[in-house]
Amino acid sequence: MSSFVVRKERVRHPVMVALALSLVVGCSEAPEPPKAAPPSVSVVVVENSEVRPSREFVARTAASAKADITARIEAEIREALFEEGARVSQGQVLFRLEDTTASASLKQAEAELAAARAEVDSASKNLRRGEEVAGKGFLSDADLDQLKDRFSAAESRLQSAEAAVDKARTNLDYAEIRAPFDGWVGRLNFDVGSVVSPSSGPITEVLVTDPIYVQFEVNEGDYISFRRANTGSTRDIATQLSLSLTLPDGESYDQNGVLDFADVRTESSTGTVPMRAVFPNPNSILLPGLYVTLLIEGQSGEMQVLVPQVAIQETIEGKFVLLVNDQQEVIQRFVTTGPRRGAMMVLESGLEAGDRVIVEGLQKVRSGITVSPVRKWIDPQTGALRETEEAEQ
């Protein structure tokens, strides 16, 4: 009897163990997944900077001097003594034209000059003899007058012959075409062997590009306001302004210019006043005909907040930036912008110096979330970002 009881208890024990294990497992809680790290964003600390009153203009460069090289005689181009696009010096021979005709014309003119001189000598001698015999009563007044007329006609023909020689010599000189000043020579419009004449048009051109002109136009209303605020000549006003250029590739030009000329009339078709600035161009970076952005600034200004352009977003409600506050939370701030300064925008309201604006990672965040900001420095002209030694946690 006792052995039976023992076997029965052994059978029930595994069932109870399994039941207890199932209860323990069912009552235990599932482990929580690890908490995601806050997204990393790049921030720039905005600062106050002196902002001078300024205006931007779309402008175009132009040569400060230009000469169309045109043939002055009709002749065939025998030689072109330059490389297209090369620098040339004043007086340098650019072309030699066929001079056979000009040389022959000069020889003919010189021969006619010699004949005219001989005729003058003969008429002069005859007149002197006539005057001698007329004084003795052997020559009538009418015959003496004829001798005087012949002498006067011979002198006139001599002057005409001298002029013909000068003209023929000049035409022979025109067979060599020289550069009128130091500059850059353009492309060749006629090949060697072509016959050119004054009516053929320019064979090439020579340009002066250092200094170079920058031409732009000012609205007539703005110009009147500017003149009211600034009395004096254009050159006097130019000393109060700072001029700089942004090139077509977005880079800033490394030379500053001066205001050089304001037209004395407005363009009736556009209602604008043509104006001109002049810039040094020692390395020939600027070519005539480039479209550039001209920035004209005053000499002094006031302190204002500058914010990177990449940080500014816009909705139908207006422009805004995303900031990171002291709790590392993202907040939205609407702003009012002013003029552009390189890669920065002048802010009229919305931010204060020391605010941290997000410039990278904007697509990963929204207002109210916590982020991990990394402070960066921005080049105010190019907008290039660079990490600083300080990483904010």
C-alpha positions as CSV (number, residue, x, y, z in Angstrom):
1,M,0.0,0.0,0.0
2,S,2.7,2.4,0.8
3,S,4.6,1.8,-2.4
4,F,1.6,2.7,-4.4
5,V,1.3,6.1,-2.7
6,V,4.9,6.9,-3.4
7,R,4.6,6.2,-7.1
8,K,1.5,8.4,-7.3
9,E,3.2,11.4,-5.7
10,R,6.1,11.0,-8.2
11,V,3.7,11.2,-11.1
12,R,2.0,14.4,-9.9
13,H,5.3,16.3,-9.1
14,P,6.3,17.1,-12.7
15,V,2.9,18.5,-13.5
16,M,3.0,20.9,-10.7
17,V,6.4,22.1,-11.6
18,A,5.3,22.8,-15.2
19,L,2.3,24.7,-13.9
20,A,4.4,26.8,-11.6
21,L,6.8,27.7,-14.4
22,S,4.0,28.7,-16.7
23,L,2.6,31.0,-14.1
24,V,6.0,32.6,-13.5
25,V,6.6,33.2,-17.2
26,G,3.1,34.6,-17.7
27,C,3.4,37.1,-14.9
28,S,6.9,38.5,-16.0
29,E,7.0,41.8,-18.0
30,A,8.5,42.1,-21.6
31,P,11.8,44.1,-21.7
32,E,11.5,47.7,-23.0
33,P,13.4,48.5,-26.3
34,P,16.4,50.8,-25.9
35,K,15.6,54.5,-26.1
36,A,16.6,56.2,-29.4
37,A,19.4,58.8,-29.3
38,P,18.3,62.4,-30.2
39,P,19.0,63.4,-33.8
40,S,22.2,65.3,-34.4
41,V,21.9,68.8,-36.0
42,S,24.4,71.5,-36.9
43,V,23.8,74.9,-35.4
44,V,25.3,78.4,-35.9
45,V,25.3,81.0,-33.2
46,V,24.0,84.2,-34.7
47,E,25.9,87.4,-33.9
48,N,25.5,91.2,-34.2
49,S,27.5,92.7,-37.1
50,E,27.7,96.2,-38.5
51,V,25.4,96.4,-41.4
52,R,26.0,99.4,-43.7
53,P,23.2,100.7,-46.0
54,S,23.5,99.1,-49.3
55,R,21.9,98.3,-52.7
56,E,22.6,95.4,-55.1
57,F,22.5,95.9,-58.9
58,V,22.7,93.5,-61.8
59,A,25.6,95.0,-63.8
60,R,27.6,94.2,-66.9
61,T,31.4,94.6,-67.5
62,A,32.7,96.6,-70.4
63,A,36.2,97.5,-71.7
64,S,37.5,100.9,-70.5
65,A,38.8,101.6,-74.0
66,K,38.1,99.9,-77.3
67,A,39.4,100.5,-80.8
68,D,38.0,98.8,-84.0
69,I,41.0,98.0,-86.2
70,T,39.8,98.9,-89.8
71,A,41.8,99.1,-93.0
72,R,42.2,102.7,-94.3
73,I,43.0,101.7,-97.8
74,E,41.7,98.9,-100.1
75,A,44.3,96.2,-100.2
76,E,44.9,92.5,-99.6
77,I,46.0,91.2,-96.1
78,R,49.5,90.0,-96.5
79,E,50.4,89.2,-92.9
80,A,48.6,89.0,-89.5
81,L,51.4,89.5,-86.9
82,F,49.6,88.6,-83.7
83,E,47.9,85.7,-81.9
84,E,44.1,86.1,-81.3
85,G,43.4,86.9,-77.7
86,A,47.0,88.0,-77.0
87,R,48.2,91.1,-75.3
88,V,49.6,93.8,-77.6
89,S,51.6,97.0,-77.1
90,Q,51.0,100.5,-78.4
91,G,52.6,100.8,-81.9
92,Q,53.0,97.1,-82.4
93,V,52.4,96.1,-86.1
94,L,49.2,93.9,-86.2
95,F,48.8,93.6,-90.0
96,R,50.7,94.2,-93.2
97,L,48.7,94.8,-96.3
98,E,49.8,94.4,-99.9
99,D,51.6,97.7,-100.6
100,T,52.4,97.4,-104.4
101,T,49.7,99.9,-105.4
102,A,50.6,102.3,-102.6
103,S,54.3,102.1,-103.5
104,A,53.5,102.8,-107.2
105,S,51.3,105.7,-106.3
106,L,54.0,107.2,-104.1
107,K,56.6,106.9,-106.9
108,Q,54.2,108.5,-109.4
109,A,53.5,111.4,-107.0
110,E,57.2,111.9,-106.3
111,A,57.8,112.1,-110.1
112,E,55.0,114.7,-110.5
113,L,56.5,116.6,-107.6
114,A,59.9,116.7,-109.3
115,A,58.3,117.9,-112.5
116,A,56.3,120.6,-110.6
117,R,59.5,121.8,-108.9
118,A,61.3,122.0,-112.3
119,E,58.3,124.0,-113.7
120,V,58.4,126.4,-110.8
121,D,62.1,127.0,-111.3
122,S,61.6,127.6,-115.0
123,A,58.7,130.0,-114.5
124,S,60.7,131.8,-111.7
125,K,63.6,132.4,-114.0
126,N,61.4,133.6,-116.9
127,L,59.6,136.0,-114.6
128,R,62.9,137.5,-113.3
129,R,64.2,138.0,-116.9
130,G,60.8,139.5,-117.9
131,E,60.9,141.9,-115.0
132,E,64.4,143.0,-116.0
133,V,63.6,143.7,-119.7
134,A,60.2,145.2,-118.8
135,G,62.1,147.8,-116.8
136,K,64.0,148.8,-119.9
137,G,60.9,149.0,-122.0
138,F,61.5,145.9,-124.0
139,L,58.5,143.9,-122.7
140,S,54.9,144.9,-122.6
141,D,52.8,144.8,-119.4
142,A,50.6,142.1,-121.0
143,D,53.5,139.8,-121.6
144,L,54.8,140.4,-118.1
145,D,51.4,139.5,-116.6
146,Q,51.5,136.3,-118.6
147,L,54.9,135.4,-117.0
148,K,53.5,136.1,-113.6
149,D,50.4,133.9,-114.2
150,R,52.6,131.1,-115.4
151,F,54.7,131.3,-112.2
152,S,51.6,131.4,-110.0
153,A,50.2,128.3,-111.8
154,A,53.5,126.5,-111.5
155,E,53.5,127.2,-107.7
156,S,49.9,125.9,-107.4
157,R,50.8,122.7,-109.3
158,L,53.9,122.3,-106.9
159,Q,51.6,122.5,-103.8
160,S,49.2,120.0,-105.4
161,A,52.1,117.7,-106.1
162,E,53.5,118.0,-102.6
163,A,50.0,117.1,-101.2
164,A,49.8,114.1,-103.5
165,V,53.2,112.9,-102.2
166,D,52.0,113.3,-98.6
167,K,48.8,111.4,-99.4
168,A,50.7,108.6,-101.2
169,R,53.2,108.3,-98.4
170,T,50.4,108.1,-95.8
171,N,48.6,105.4,-97.8
172,L,51.9,103.5,-97.9
173,D,52.1,103.9,-94.1
174,Y,48.5,102.6,-93.9
175,A,49.7,99.3,-95.4
176,E,51.0,98.6,-91.8
177,I,48.3,98.6,-89.2
178,R,49.5,99.2,-85.7
179,A,47.9,98.8,-82.2
180,P,46.6,102.2,-81.0
181,F,47.3,101.5,-77.3
182,D,48.3,98.7,-74.9
183,G,45.5,96.1,-74.6
184,W,44.2,92.8,-75.7
185,V,43.6,92.0,-79.3
186,G,40.4,90.1,-80.3
187,R,39.6,87.5,-83.0
188,L,40.5,87.9,-86.6
189,N,37.5,88.7,-88.7
190,F,39.3,88.3,-92.1
191,D,41.8,85.7,-93.1
192,V,45.2,86.4,-94.7
193,G,44.6,86.9,-98.4
194,S,41.3,88.7,-98.0
195,V,40.9,92.1,-99.6
196,V,39.8,94.7,-97.1
197,S,38.8,98.4,-97.4
198,P,37.4,101.1,-95.1
199,S,33.9,99.8,-95.9
200,S,34.7,96.2,-95.0
201,G,34.3,96.7,-91.2
202,P,36.7,95.9,-88.4
203,I,39.4,93.4,-89.1
204,T,39.8,92.9,-85.3
205,E,39.6,95.0,-82.2
206,V,41.9,96.0,-79.3
207,L,40.4,96.3,-75.8
208,V,41.7,97.8,-72.5
209,T,40.5,95.7,-69.6
210,D,42.6,97.1,-66.8
211,P,40.8,99.0,-65.4
212,I,37.5,97.6,-66.5
213,Y,34.1,99.3,-66.4
214,V,31.0,98.0,-64.6
215,Q,27.8,99.5,-66.1
216,F,24.5,99.5,-64.3
217,E,21.2,101.4,-64.1
218,V,19.4,103.1,-61.2
219,N,15.7,103.8,-61.1
220,E,15.1,107.4,-61.6
221,G,13.1,107.8,-58.4
222,D,16.0,106.2,-56.4
223,Y,18.5,108.4,-58.2
224,I,16.6,111.6,-57.3
225,S,16.4,110.5,-53.6
226,F,20.1,109.7,-53.7
227,R,21.0,113.1,-55.2
228,R,18.9,114.8,-52.5
229,A,20.7,113.0,-49.8
230,N,24.2,113.5,-51.4
231,T,25.2,116.9,-52.8
232,G,28.3,117.3,-54.8
233,S,29.9,115.8,-57.9
234,T,29.8,112.1,-58.7
235,R,33.5,111.8,-57.7
236,D,33.0,113.5,-54.4
237,I,30.1,111.1,-53.6
238,A,32.2,108.1,-54.7
239,T,34.5,108.6,-51.8
240,Q,31.7,107.9,-49.4
241,L,30.8,104.6,-51.0
242,S,32.3,101.1,-51.0
243,L,31.8,99.0,-54.2
244,S,32.3,95.2,-54.5
245,L,31.4,92.5,-57.0
246,T,30.0,89.0,-57.0
247,L,31.1,87.0,-60.0
248,P,28.9,84.7,-62.1
249,D,30.3,81.7,-60.2
250,G,29.1,83.1,-56.9
251,E,32.6,84.0,-55.7
252,S,33.5,87.5,-54.5
253,Y,35.9,89.6,-56.6
254,D,39.0,90.5,-54.7
255,Q,39.2,94.1,-55.8
256,N,37.1,97.0,-54.8
257,G,35.9,99.7,-57.2
258,V,34.7,103.3,-57.3
259,L,31.8,105.1,-58.7
260,D,33.0,106.7,-61.9
261,F,30.2,108.2,-63.9
262,A,26.5,109.1,-63.8
263,D,24.7,110.0,-67.0
264,V,23.2,113.5,-67.3
265,R,19.9,112.2,-68.6
266,T,17.5,109.3,-68.0
267,E,16.6,106.6,-70.5
268,S,13.1,107.5,-71.5
269,S,12.2,103.9,-72.4
270,T,13.2,102.4,-69.0
271,G,13.0,105.3,-66.6
272,T,16.5,104.7,-65.4
273,V,19.8,106.6,-65.1
274,P,22.9,104.8,-66.6
275,M,25.8,104.7,-64.2
276,R,29.3,103.3,-64.3
277,A,31.8,102.0,-61.8
278,V,35.5,101.2,-62.5
279,F,37.4,98.3,-61.0
280,P,41.1,97.3,-61.2
281,N,41.6,94.1,-63.2
282,P,45.3,93.4,-63.1
283,N,45.0,89.6,-63.5
284,S,42.4,89.9,-66.3
285,I,39.8,87.8,-64.4
286,L,37.0,90.1,-65.6
287,L,36.2,90.0,-69.3
288,P,34.0,92.5,-71.1
289,G,30.4,91.4,-71.3
290,L,30.1,89.5,-68.0
291,Y,26.9,89.8,-65.9
292,V,27.9,90.5,-62.3
293,T,26.2,91.6,-59.1
294,L,27.4,95.0,-57.9
295,L,27.0,95.8,-54.2
296,I,27.2,99.5,-53.2
297,E,27.5,100.2,-49.5
298,G,27.8,103.3,-47.3
299,Q,30.9,103.8,-45.1
300,S,29.1,103.4,-41.8
301,G,26.1,101.5,-40.5
302,E,24.4,100.0,-37.4
303,M,24.7,96.7,-35.6
304,Q,22.1,94.1,-36.7
305,V,21.7,90.3,-36.4
306,L,22.9,88.2,-39.4
307,V,21.5,84.7,-40.0
308,P,22.7,82.1,-42.6
309,Q,20.4,82.0,-45.6
310,V,20.3,78.2,-45.4
311,A,18.6,78.4,-42.0
312,I,15.6,80.4,-43.3
313,Q,12.5,78.5,-44.4
314,E,9.2,79.9,-45.6
315,T,5.5,79.0,-45.4
316,I,2.3,80.8,-46.3
317,E,2.5,82.4,-42.8
318,G,6.0,83.8,-43.4
319,K,9.6,83.2,-43.0
320,F,11.0,81.3,-40.0
321,V,14.0,79.5,-38.5
322,L,14.4,76.6,-36.2
323,L,16.3,77.2,-33.0
324,V,17.7,75.0,-30.3
325,N,17.0,76.3,-26.8
326,D,18.9,75.7,-23.5
327,Q,17.0,72.4,-23.0
328,Q,18.2,71.2,-26.4
329,E,14.7,71.4,-27.7
330,V,13.7,72.6,-31.2
331,I,11.6,75.8,-31.4
332,Q,10.2,77.7,-34.3
333,R,10.7,81.4,-34.6
334,F,9.2,83.7,-37.3
335,V,11.6,86.3,-38.6
336,T,11.6,89.5,-40.8
337,T,14.5,89.6,-43.2
338,G,16.3,92.5,-44.7
339,P,19.0,92.6,-47.5
340,R,21.4,89.8,-48.3
341,R,25.0,90.0,-47.3
342,G,27.0,87.2,-49.1
343,A,25.7,84.0,-47.6
344,M,23.9,85.8,-44.7
345,M,20.6,87.7,-44.4
346,V,20.1,90.8,-42.3
347,L,17.3,90.2,-39.8
348,E,15.1,93.1,-38.8
349,S,13.2,91.1,-36.1
350,G,12.8,87.6,-34.7
351,L,16.3,86.7,-33.3
352,E,18.9,88.0,-30.9
353,A,22.6,87.6,-30.7
354,G,23.5,84.3,-29.2
355,D,20.5,82.3,-30.6
356,R,21.5,78.9,-32.0
357,V,19.9,78.4,-35.4
358,I,19.8,75.0,-37.2
359,V,21.7,75.0,-40.5
360,E,22.0,71.2,-41.2
361,G,19.6,68.4,-40.4
362,L,16.5,70.5,-40.8
363,Q,14.7,67.6,-42.6
364,K,15.1,65.4,-39.5
365,V,13.6,67.6,-36.9
366,R,10.4,69.4,-36.0
367,S,9.4,71.9,-33.3
368,G,9.3,70.4,-29.8
369,I,11.7,67.5,-30.1
370,T,15.0,67.1,-28.3
371,V,18.2,67.2,-30.5
372,S,21.9,66.9,-30.1
373,P,23.3,70.2,-31.5
374,V,26.8,70.5,-32.9
375,R,28.1,74.0,-33.2
376,K,29.7,75.0,-36.5
377,W,31.2,78.2,-38.0
378,I,29.9,79.6,-41.3
379,D,31.9,81.6,-43.9
380,P,29.7,84.8,-44.2
381,Q,30.6,85.2,-47.9
382,T,30.6,81.6,-49.3
383,G,28.3,79.9,-46.8
384,A,30.8,77.1,-46.3
385,L,30.4,75.3,-42.9
386,R,33.3,74.3,-40.7
387,E,33.3,72.4,-37.4
388,T,34.5,74.3,-34.4
389,E,36.4,72.8,-31.5
390,E,33.4,73.1,-29.3
391,A,30.7,70.4,-29.7
392,E,27.6,71.1,-27.7
393,Q,25.9,68.2,-25.9
